[in-house]
């Protein structure tokens, strides 16, 4: 058994088995799945990046083109489209996700190499590839046509490239990836290359450049500490150029076809002329922090009735306020379409609630959202309720459901605790390791802060942080002597 667990191929085989289990037994679809499939089908058949709007093929920029392009390739190869091709799509995603596991393992090896030297960092690589391959939270998303798999892969690859760029500043050996052959141009190469990887990831998820923001913060810190600020600003600029290259065709297309300067995708995913419910969203931000409430309120907007009794009590400060919300919903439910007047009424409520309790809107609820998206059972794609608390009530309703949910909740907590432990081991070592750990932690913090600003705090969005999280967790299993010779 020890020999089996020492081989990365065994980990990848086990990981493939886990992903195929989810594909065959727990495949799912999401609200975005039909949209991606429709766009990919139209792109393949009509050679236009568009969707069907009022029975007309209409060019749009609602989503970045990466995932529809992936689907279109699968459709072209299998000669099946939409739901008929989902099994092929999921099988391909399983392979991509295993590639993401390898990226996580390489990142863990790089962190371990900074502490113990490259020859002794194999234990971190093996630990990380097993942890990543058997992580059910990321593996589960291979069984649904969404962008999570690609977002995770490109995040891991980008972190590897960015850490390679900052390798010398972290005190790493010049032999990594045989960088000596690049000569004096090595930093230019890695700067453009890391930016390019981030740009490719952005074609799948528009918030991917947060990776560069985290890297730029660390680059400025390194430049100030080493008194080479202009040099690091130049490298940061090159990463931005690299990121822009894959996005250039998308930007040009939007300018030519849609007559707009759009580098990413619209924040609110709205069609031209469609009402953006700013007032309604502002009102939600004064009380909503659980994804459960999104099903009852947010995702029903402009499609289903929204009932006052489904809205939690924390959304109302007074009985009079609850009555006002009820009156607005009564008008909305007549045609299940939010009017500008109704949206303005929600906006007025949001301003009043924020003025009454500003810390609630700007501090306590964002903190609650961050806690919720990180500490969750992550069973949203599985046939379980996800209910853990209150413990007695959850156990009484369904002991099997509760046991499975609690085990997933506990596993999620274990990953976070191991990551903190691993980060502490590296952080307490020396200055160079603080730069490497700082890059990963800065990205996790920035992305978490960004997610708290979204209208719907879905736990799946935090899975993009898992390459960094699991690479840090693997450091707990790192064996050998550190770079200064102290026993670890």
C-alpha positions as CSV (number, residue, x, y, z in Angstrom):
1,X,0.0,0.0,0.0
2,X,2.8,2.4,0.8
3,X,4.3,1.9,-2.6
4,X,1.0,2.5,-4.3
5,X,0.5,5.8,-2.4
6,X,4.0,6.9,-3.4
7,X,3.1,7.0,-7.1
8,X,1.3,9.9,-8.8
9,X,-0.1,7.7,-11.5
10,X,-2.0,5.8,-8.8
11,X,-3.4,9.0,-7.5
12,X,-4.5,10.1,-11.0
13,X,-6.1,6.7,-11.6
14,X,-8.1,7.0,-8.4
15,X,-9.0,10.5,-9.2
16,X,-10.3,9.5,-12.6
17,X,-12.4,6.8,-11.0
18,X,-13.9,9.3,-8.6
19,X,-14.7,11.7,-11.4
20,X,-16.3,9.0,-13.6
21,X,-18.4,7.9,-10.6
22,X,-19.8,11.4,-10.3
23,X,-20.3,11.6,-14.1
24,X,-22.2,8.3,-14.3
25,X,-24.1,8.4,-11.0
26,X,-24.6,12.1,-10.1
27,X,-24.4,14.1,-13.3
28,X,-26.3,17.4,-13.1
29,X,-27.1,20.6,-15.0
30,X,-27.3,24.2,-13.8
31,X,-29.2,27.3,-14.7
32,X,-26.3,28.4,-16.9
33,X,-26.0,25.0,-18.6
34,X,-28.7,25.5,-21.3
35,X,-27.3,28.9,-22.0
36,X,-23.8,27.6,-22.7
37,X,-25.2,24.8,-24.8
38,X,-27.3,27.1,-26.8
39,X,-24.5,29.5,-27.5
40,X,-22.1,26.6,-28.5
41,X,-24.7,25.1,-30.8
42,X,-25.4,28.4,-32.6
43,X,-21.7,29.1,-32.9
44,X,-21.1,25.7,-34.4
45,X,-24.1,25.8,-36.8
46,X,-24.3,29.5,-37.7
47,X,-20.6,30.6,-37.1
48,X,-21.9,33.4,-34.9
49,X,-21.3,33.9,-31.2
50,X,-24.9,34.4,-30.3
51,X,-28.1,33.2,-28.6
52,X,-31.7,32.9,-29.5
53,X,-33.6,36.0,-28.5
54,X,-37.3,36.2,-29.5
55,X,-36.6,33.4,-32.1
56,X,-33.8,35.4,-33.7
57,X,-30.1,34.6,-33.6
58,X,-28.7,37.6,-31.8
59,X,-25.0,38.3,-31.1
60,X,-24.3,38.7,-27.4
61,X,-21.5,39.1,-24.8
62,X,-23.4,37.6,-21.8
63,X,-20.6,35.0,-21.2
64,X,-16.9,34.8,-22.0
65,X,-16.4,32.7,-25.1
66,X,-14.0,30.0,-23.7
67,X,-16.5,27.5,-22.4
68,X,-18.9,27.7,-25.4
69,X,-15.8,27.2,-27.6
70,X,-14.9,24.1,-25.6
71,X,-18.5,22.8,-26.0
72,X,-18.5,23.6,-29.7
73,X,-15.3,21.5,-30.2
74,X,-16.8,18.5,-28.4
75,X,-20.0,18.9,-30.5
76,X,-18.0,19.0,-33.7
77,X,-16.0,15.9,-32.7
78,X,-19.0,13.8,-31.5
79,X,-21.5,15.2,-33.9
80,X,-23.9,15.6,-31.0
81,X,-25.1,18.8,-29.4
82,X,-26.7,19.9,-26.2
83,X,-27.9,17.3,-23.7
84,X,-27.0,14.4,-26.1
85,X,-23.3,15.4,-25.8
86,X,-23.1,16.0,-22.1
87,X,-21.5,12.6,-21.3
88,X,-18.7,13.4,-23.7
89,X,-18.4,16.9,-22.2
90,X,-18.1,15.6,-18.7
91,X,-15.6,12.9,-19.7
92,X,-13.4,15.6,-21.2
93,X,-13.8,17.8,-18.1
94,X,-12.6,14.9,-16.0
95,X,-9.4,14.8,-17.9
96,X,-9.0,18.6,-17.7
97,X,-9.7,18.4,-13.9
98,X,-6.9,15.8,-13.5
99,X,-4.6,18.3,-15.3
100,X,-5.7,20.8,-12.6
101,X,-4.6,18.3,-10.0
102,X,-1.2,18.1,-11.5
103,X,-1.0,21.9,-11.5
104,X,-1.8,21.8,-7.8
105,X,0.8,19.2,-7.1
106,X,3.5,21.2,-9.1
107,X,2.5,24.3,-7.0
108,X,2.9,22.3,-3.8
109,X,6.3,21.0,-5.0
110,X,7.5,24.5,-5.7
111,X,6.5,25.6,-2.2
112,X,8.2,22.6,-0.7
113,X,11.3,23.2,-2.8
114,X,11.6,26.7,-1.4
115,X,11.7,25.2,2.1
116,X,13.6,21.9,1.7
117,X,15.3,22.1,-1.7
118,X,14.1,20.7,-5.0
119,X,15.4,17.1,-4.3
120,X,13.4,16.8,-1.0
121,X,10.1,18.3,-2.1
122,X,8.7,15.1,-3.6
123,X,6.6,14.4,-0.5
124,X,4.7,17.6,-1.0
125,X,4.0,16.7,-4.7
126,X,2.7,13.3,-3.8
127,X,0.6,14.5,-0.9
128,X,-0.9,17.3,-3.1
129,X,-1.7,15.1,-6.0
130,X,-3.5,12.6,-3.8
131,X,-5.4,15.3,-1.9
132,X,-6.4,17.1,-5.1
133,X,-7.3,13.9,-7.0
134,X,-9.6,12.7,-4.2
135,X,-11.1,16.0,-3.4
136,X,-14.9,15.3,-3.9
137,X,-15.8,19.0,-4.1
138,X,-13.8,19.8,-7.2
139,X,-14.3,16.3,-8.7
140,X,-18.1,16.7,-8.4
141,X,-18.0,19.6,-10.8
142,X,-16.7,17.5,-13.6
143,X,-20.3,16.1,-13.7
144,X,-22.0,19.4,-14.6
145,X,-21.5,21.5,-17.7
146,X,-20.1,24.7,-16.0
147,X,-16.8,26.6,-16.1
148,X,-15.5,25.4,-12.7
149,X,-13.2,22.8,-14.0
150,X,-11.4,25.1,-16.4
151,X,-11.3,28.0,-13.9
152,X,-9.5,25.7,-11.5
153,X,-7.1,24.4,-14.1
154,X,-6.1,27.8,-15.3
155,X,-5.8,29.2,-11.7
156,X,-3.4,26.4,-10.8
157,X,-1.4,26.9,-14.0
158,X,-1.3,30.7,-13.5
159,X,-0.1,30.4,-9.9
160,X,2.6,28.0,-11.0
161,X,3.7,30.5,-13.7
162,X,3.6,33.5,-11.4
163,X,5.6,31.7,-8.7
164,X,8.1,30.8,-11.3
165,X,8.3,34.4,-12.3
166,X,9.0,35.4,-8.6
167,X,11.2,32.4,-8.0
168,X,14.5,34.2,-7.5
169,X,12.8,36.8,-5.2
170,X,11.6,33.8,-3.1
171,X,15.1,32.5,-2.8
172,X,14.6,29.5,-5.2
173,X,17.3,27.6,-7.0
174,X,18.1,28.7,-10.6
175,X,17.7,25.1,-11.8
176,X,13.9,25.1,-11.6
177,X,12.4,24.0,-14.9
178,X,15.9,24.4,-16.4
179,X,15.5,28.2,-16.4
180,X,19.2,28.8,-17.1
181,X,18.7,28.2,-20.9
182,X,16.5,31.2,-21.0
183,X,19.5,33.4,-20.2
184,X,19.0,37.1,-19.3
185,X,15.5,37.0,-20.9
186,X,14.0,34.5,-18.4
187,X,12.0,37.0,-16.4
188,X,10.5,38.5,-19.6
189,X,9.5,35.1,-20.8
190,X,7.8,34.1,-17.5
191,X,6.1,37.5,-17.2
192,X,4.5,37.3,-20.6
193,X,3.8,33.5,-20.2
194,X,2.1,33.9,-16.8
195,X,0.0,36.8,-18.1
196,X,-0.9,34.6,-21.1
197,X,-2.1,31.8,-18.9
198,X,-4.2,34.3,-16.9
199,X,-5.7,35.7,-20.1
200,X,-6.6,32.2,-21.3
201,X,-8.3,31.6,-18.0
202,X,-10.2,34.9,-18.4
203,X,-11.8,33.6,-21.5
204,X,-13.6,31.1,-19.2
205,X,-14.2,33.3,-16.1
206,X,-14.0,37.1,-16.3
207,X,-12.7,37.6,-12.7
208,X,-9.5,35.6,-13.4
209,X,-7.3,38.7,-13.6
210,X,-7.6,38.9,-9.8
211,X,-4.6,36.6,-9.9
212,X,-2.6,39.4,-11.5
213,X,-3.8,41.9,-8.9
214,X,-2.5,39.6,-6.2
215,X,0.8,39.2,-8.0
216,X,1.1,42.9,-8.6
217,X,0.7,43.6,-4.9
218,X,3.5,41.1,-4.1
219,X,5.7,42.5,-6.9
220,X,5.4,46.1,-5.5
221,X,6.3,44.7,-2.0
222,X,9.3,42.9,-3.4
223,X,10.4,45.9,-5.4
224,X,10.3,48.1,-2.4
225,X,12.1,45.7,-0.2
226,X,14.8,45.0,-2.7
227,X,14.9,48.6,-4.0
228,X,14.1,47.5,-7.5
229,X,10.6,48.9,-7.8
230,X,10.9,50.0,-11.5
231,X,12.1,46.5,-12.5
232,X,9.1,44.8,-10.9
233,X,6.7,47.4,-12.3
234,X,8.1,46.5,-15.7
235,X,7.5,42.8,-15.1
236,X,4.0,43.6,-13.8
237,X,3.3,45.5,-17.0
238,X,4.5,42.5,-19.1
239,X,2.1,40.2,-17.3
240,X,-0.7,42.7,-18.2
241,X,0.4,42.6,-21.8
242,X,0.4,38.8,-21.8
243,X,-3.1,38.7,-20.3
244,X,-4.4,41.1,-22.9
245,X,-3.2,39.0,-25.9
246,X,-5.8,36.2,-25.6
247,X,-8.5,38.8,-24.9
248,X,-7.8,40.9,-28.0
249,X,-9.9,38.9,-30.5
250,X,-12.8,39.0,-28.0
251,X,-12.5,42.7,-27.5
252,X,-12.3,43.4,-31.2
253,X,-15.3,41.2,-31.9
254,X,-17.4,43.2,-29.3
255,X,-16.3,46.5,-30.8
256,X,-17.1,45.4,-34.4
257,X,-20.2,43.4,-33.8
258,X,-21.8,45.0,-30.8
259,X,-20.3,48.5,-31.2
260,X,-19.1,48.5,-27.6
261,X,-15.7,48.5,-25.8
262,X,-16.1,45.3,-23.7
263,X,-12.9,43.5,-22.5
264,X,-14.7,40.9,-20.4
265,X,-18.4,40.3,-20.0
266,X,-21.1,42.5,-18.5
267,X,-21.1,42.4,-14.7
268,X,-24.9,41.9,-14.6
269,X,-25.2,39.6,-17.7
270,X,-27.9,41.7,-19.2
271,X,-29.1,41.8,-22.7
272,X,-29.2,45.1,-24.6
273,X,-32.2,47.1,-23.4
274,X,-32.9,44.7,-20.5
275,X,-33.6,46.2,-17.1
276,X,-30.8,45.7,-14.6
277,X,-32.4,45.4,-11.2
278,X,-30.0,47.6,-9.3
279,X,-32.5,48.5,-6.6
280,X,-33.6,44.9,-6.0
281,X,-30.0,43.8,-5.8
282,X,-29.1,46.6,-3.4
283,X,-32.0,45.5,-1.2
284,X,-30.8,41.9,-1.3
285,X,-27.4,42.9,-0.1
286,X,-28.9,44.3,3.1
287,X,-30.0,40.8,4.3
288,X,-29.0,37.9,1.9
289,X,-26.0,35.8,2.7
290,X,-27.1,32.1,2.2
291,X,-27.4,30.4,-1.2
292,X,-30.7,28.9,0.1
293,X,-32.3,32.3,-0.1
294,X,-31.2,32.7,-3.7
295,X,-33.5,29.7,-4.7
296,X,-36.4,31.3,-2.9
297,X,-35.9,34.9,-4.0
298,X,-33.0,35.9,-6.3
299,X,-33.3,33.2,-9.0
300,X,-37.1,33.6,-9.2
301,X,-36.9,37.2,-10.3
302,X,-38.5,37.8,-13.7
303,X,-39.7,34.2,-14.0
304,X,-41.6,33.0,-11.0
305,X,-43.7,34.4,-8.1
306,X,-41.8,35.6,-5.1
307,X,-43.6,35.0,-1.8
308,X,-43.3,37.2,1.2
309,X,-43.3,34.2,3.6
310,X,-40.2,32.8,1.8
311,X,-38.1,35.8,2.8
312,X,-36.3,35.5,6.1
313,X,-37.2,37.7,9.0
314,X,-33.8,39.5,8.9
315,X,-34.9,41.2,5.7
316,X,-37.3,43.4,7.7
317,X,-36.4,45.8,10.4
318,X,-40.1,46.7,11.2
319,X,-43.6,45.3,10.5
320,X,-44.1,48.4,8.4
321,X,-41.1,47.6,6.2
322,X,-42.4,44.0,5.7
323,X,-45.7,45.4,4.7
324,X,-44.0,47.6,2.1
325,X,-42.1,44.7,0.6
326,X,-45.4,42.7,0.5
327,X,-47.1,45.5,-1.5
328,X,-44.2,45.6,-4.0
329,X,-44.2,41.8,-4.4
330,X,-48.0,41.8,-4.9
331,X,-47.6,44.1,-7.9
332,X,-44.6,42.1,-9.2
333,X,-46.5,38.8,-8.9
334,X,-49.2,40.0,-11.3
335,X,-46.9,39.5,-14.3
336,X,-43.7,38.2,-12.7
337,X,-41.7,40.9,-14.3
338,X,-39.9,43.6,-12.3
339,X,-40.8,47.1,-13.5
340,X,-38.6,50.1,-13.1
341,X,-41.0,51.5,-10.5
342,X,-40.9,48.3,-8.4
343,X,-37.1,48.2,-8.7
344,X,-36.9,51.9,-7.6
345,X,-39.0,51.0,-4.5
346,X,-36.6,48.2,-3.6
347,X,-33.8,50.6,-4.1
348,X,-35.4,53.1,-1.6
349,X,-35.8,50.3,0.9
350,X,-32.1,49.4,0.5
351,X,-31.0,53.0,1.1
352,X,-33.1,53.2,4.3
353,X,-31.8,49.9,5.6
354,X,-28.2,50.8,4.9
355,X,-28.5,54.2,6.5
356,X,-30.1,52.6,9.5
357,X,-27.4,49.9,9.9
358,X,-24.4,50.7,7.7
359,X,-22.1,48.1,9.4
360,X,-24.7,45.4,8.6
361,X,-24.5,46.1,4.9
362,X,-20.8,46.9,4.5
363,X,-19.2,44.6,7.2
364,X,-21.3,42.0,8.9
365,X,-23.2,40.6,5.9
366,X,-20.0,40.4,3.7
367,X,-18.3,38.6,6.6
368,X,-21.3,36.2,6.8
369,X,-21.2,35.6,3.1
370,X,-17.5,34.8,3.2
371,X,-18.0,32.4,6.1
372,X,-20.9,30.8,4.3
373,X,-19.2,30.2,1.0
374,X,-16.1,28.8,2.7
375,X,-17.7,26.6,5.4
376,X,-20.3,24.7,3.7
377,X,-20.9,20.9,3.1
378,X,-20.6,21.4,-0.7
379,X,-23.4,18.9,-1.6
380,X,-25.2,21.3,-3.9
381,X,-24.9,18.8,-6.8
382,X,-25.8,15.8,-4.7
383,X,-29.2,14.5,-3.5
384,X,-28.7,15.7,0.0
385,X,-30.2,18.7,1.9
386,X,-26.9,20.2,3.1
387,X,-28.5,20.9,6.5
388,X,-26.1,20.5,9.4
389,X,-27.4,23.0,12.0
390,X,-29.3,22.7,14.3
391,X,-27.8,19.3,14.8
392,X,-30.6,17.6,16.7
393,X,-33.2,18.7,14.2
394,X,-31.1,17.7,11.1
395,X,-30.4,14.3,12.6
396,X,-34.1,13.8,13.4
397,X,-35.3,14.5,9.9
398,X,-32.9,12.2,8.0
399,X,-30.0,10.5,9.8
400,X,-28.4,9.3,6.5
401,X,-28.7,12.7,4.9
402,X,-27.3,14.3,8.0
403,X,-24.4,11.9,8.3
404,X,-23.3,12.4,4.7
405,X,-23.7,16.1,4.9
406,X,-21.8,16.3,8.2
407,X,-18.9,14.3,6.7
408,X,-18.6,16.7,3.8
409,X,-18.8,19.7,6.1
410,X,-16.1,18.2,8.3
411,X,-13.9,17.4,5.3
412,X,-14.2,21.0,4.0
413,X,-13.1,22.3,7.5
414,X,-10.2,19.8,7.4
415,X,-9.0,21.2,4.1
416,X,-9.1,24.8,5.5
417,X,-7.3,23.9,8.7
418,X,-4.6,22.0,6.9
419,X,-4.1,24.9,4.6
420,X,-3.6,27.3,7.5
421,X,-1.3,24.8,9.1
422,X,0.8,24.5,6.0
423,X,0.9,28.2,5.4
424,X,2.1,28.7,9.0
425,X,4.9,26.2,8.5
426,X,6.1,28.1,5.4
427,X,5.5,31.6,6.7
428,X,7.5,31.1,9.9
429,X,10.6,29.9,8.0
430,X,12.1,32.9,6.1
431,X,11.4,36.0,4.1
432,X,11.5,34.3,0.6
433,X,8.8,31.8,1.7
434,X,6.7,34.7,2.9
435,X,6.6,36.0,-0.6
436,X,5.4,32.7,-2.0
437,X,2.8,32.1,0.7
438,X,1.8,35.8,0.4
439,X,1.0,35.3,-3.3
440,X,-1.4,32.4,-2.6
441,X,-3.0,34.0,0.5
442,X,-3.4,37.4,-1.2
443,X,-5.2,35.7,-4.1
444,X,-7.5,33.8,-1.7
445,X,-8.3,36.9,0.2
446,X,-8.9,39.1,-2.9
447,X,-11.2,36.5,-4.5
448,X,-13.1,35.9,-1.3
449,X,-13.6,39.7,-0.9
450,X,-14.8,39.9,-4.5
451,X,-17.3,37.1,-4.0
452,X,-18.9,38.9,-1.1
453,X,-19.9,41.7,-3.5
454,X,-21.9,39.4,-5.8
455,X,-25.6,39.3,-5.7
456,X,-25.8,35.6,-5.2
457,X,-23.1,34.1,-2.9
458,X,-22.7,30.6,-4.5
459,X,-20.3,28.3,-2.7
460,X,-19.0,26.9,-6.0
461,X,-17.3,30.2,-6.8
462,X,-14.7,29.6,-4.0
463,X,-13.6,26.3,-5.5
464,X,-11.3,28.3,-7.8
465,X,-9.2,28.9,-4.7
466,X,-8.7,25.2,-4.1
467,X,-5.4,24.8,-6.1
468,X,-3.8,27.3,-3.7
469,X,-5.7,25.9,-0.7
470,X,-4.7,22.3,-1.3
471,X,-1.1,23.1,-2.3
472,X,-0.8,24.8,1.1
473,X,-2.5,21.9,2.8
474,X,0.1,19.5,1.3
475,X,2.9,21.3,3.1
476,X,1.8,19.7,6.3
477,X,3.1,16.4,4.9
478,X,6.4,17.8,3.6
479,X,9.4,15.9,5.0
480,X,13.1,16.7,5.1
481,X,15.3,19.5,6.2
482,X,14.5,23.1,5.5
483,X,16.8,25.3,3.4
484,X,18.5,26.6,6.6
485,X,19.2,23.1,7.8
486,X,16.6,23.0,10.6
487,X,14.7,19.7,11.1
488,X,11.0,19.8,9.9
